Amino acid sequence: MNRIAKFLVAALLALAFAGCASYPPAKMAGGVLVDSAGMTLYTFDKDTANSGKSTCNGPCAALWPPVAPSGNVSGDYSVITRDDGGKQLAYKGKPVYLFAKDQKEGDKLGDNVKDVWHVIK
């Protein structure tokens, strides 16, 4: 194979594998875990870590929307199946939620609600 052909094959392989990169579904910002839109993520004290279950369903889930997983998850992240059959992101074994009253990046209005909802630090 000549040099140009080898270069083209290498470039095509690099492009193909670039799409396979795995990015975490959330990141730390301002000392708390946020989603890709910068919205604060929460856990619920009534959820048991590593149980594979969310105890926030129905009206609770309307106020505390479960975070759907996006892409591949690994490391501290996992996916649970909710009672309604939907998938939910978990962090260190605990289901992850948004708070419906948070309207913009950096809002943390759900932190310590009823002493059972907490930002993820």
C-alpha positions as semicolon CSV with decimal commas, in nm:
position;residue;x (nm);y (nm);z (nm)
1;M;0,000;0,000;0,000
2;N;0,139;0,340;-0,081
3;R;0,172;0,619;0,174
4;I;-0,139;0,809;0,065
5;A;-0,356;0,498;0,086
6;K;-0,217;0,412;0,432
7;F;-0,282;0,768;0,548
8;L;-0,640;0,759;0,417
9;V;-0,711;0,426;0,587
10;A;-0,566;0,555;0,916
11;A;-0,768;0,878;0,890
12;L;-1,092;0,688;0,820
13;L;-1,032;0,456;1,115
14;A;-0,962;0,752;1,344
15;L;-1,287;0,918;1,235
16;A;-1,483;0,597;1,284
17;F;-1,353;0,546;1,637
18;A;-1,393;0,912;1,733
19;G;-1,770;0,857;1,734
20;C;-1,726;0,574;1,984
21;A;-1,593;0,795;2,261
22;S;-1,782;0,763;2,586
23;Y;-1,866;1,081;2,775
24;P;-2,008;1,088;3,126
25;P;-2,382;1,160;3,131
26;A;-2,326;1,435;3,389
27;K;-2,046;1,661;3,512
28;M;-1,948;1,861;3,817
29;A;-2,019;2,236;3,800
30;G;-2,025;2,475;4,093
31;G;-1,965;2,186;4,332
32;V;-2,269;1,984;4,223
33;L;-2,349;1,729;3,955
34;V;-2,536;1,873;3,654
35;D;-2,674;1,732;3,331
36;S;-2,558;1,832;2,981
37;A;-2,787;2,139;2,995
38;G;-2,631;2,251;3,324
39;M;-2,937;2,163;3,532
40;T;-2,876;2,046;3,889
41;L;-2,918;1,675;3,963
42;Y;-3,068;1,535;4,283
43;T;-3,103;1,216;4,485
44;F;-3,391;1,110;4,710
45;D;-3,325;0,971;5,060
46;K;-3,610;0,720;5,025
47;D;-3,428;0,548;4,736
48;T;-3,194;0,268;4,842
49;A;-2,856;0,263;4,667
50;N;-2,800;-0,035;4,437
51;S;-3,160;-0,156;4,474
52;G;-3,230;-0,091;4,106
53;K;-3,553;0,085;4,208
54;S;-3,691;0,437;4,226
55;T;-3,946;0,515;4,497
56;C;-4,048;0,842;4,326
57;N;-4,333;0,757;4,089
58;G;-4,659;0,916;3,971
59;P;-4,712;1,269;4,109
60;C;-4,367;1,258;4,270
61;A;-4,204;1,199;3,930
62;A;-4,397;1,494;3,785
63;L;-4,226;1,728;4,034
64;W;-3,899;1,534;4,035
65;P;-3,853;1,411;3,676
66;P;-3,629;1,106;3,649
67;V;-3,317;1,162;3,440
68;A;-3,313;0,938;3,133
69;P;-2,975;0,788;3,045
70;S;-2,808;0,902;2,726
71;G;-2,542;0,702;2,551
72;N;-2,321;0,451;2,726
73;V;-2,291;0,470;3,102
74;S;-2,005;0,332;3,308
75;G;-1,805;0,393;3,623
76;D;-2,018;0,563;3,888
77;Y;-2,317;0,568;3,650
78;S;-2,567;0,291;3,589
79;V;-2,921;0,251;3,456
80;I;-3,225;0,128;3,646
81;T;-3,566;0,026;3,516
82;R;-3,854;0,224;3,665
83;D;-4,192;0,079;3,765
84;D;-4,340;0,222;3,443
85;G;-4,073;0,042;3,237
86;G;-3,877;0,359;3,161
87;K;-3,502;0,380;3,209
88;Q;-3,343;0,612;3,465
89;L;-2,986;0,719;3,524
90;A;-2,834;0,626;3,861
91;Y;-2,522;0,772;4,022
92;K;-2,334;0,554;4,268
93;G;-2,637;0,325;4,269
94;K;-2,896;0,594;4,350
95;P;-3,157;0,711;4,095
96;V;-3,100;1,065;3,965
97;Y;-3,367;1,335;3,929
98;L;-3,421;1,691;3,813
99;F;-3,644;1,935;4,004
100;A;-3,932;2,084;3,804
101;K;-3,901;2,423;3,978
102;D;-3,539;2,467;3,868
103;Q;-3,568;2,687;3,561
104;K;-3,211;2,772;3,465
105;E;-2,853;2,656;3,499
106;G;-2,729;2,684;3,855
107;D;-3,074;2,670;4,017
108;K;-3,068;2,445;4,325
109;L;-3,421;2,505;4,450
110;G;-3,469;2,136;4,526
111;D;-3,180;2,104;4,768
112;N;-3,301;1,986;5,111
113;V;-3,670;1,993;5,017
114;K;-3,848;1,815;5,304
115;D;-3,497;1,715;5,418
116;V;-3,504;1,419;5,177
117;W;-3,395;1,569;4,842
118;H;-3,031;1,661;4,793
119;V;-2,802;1,795;4,525
120;I;-2,537;1,544;4,426
121;K;-2,194;1,662;4,540
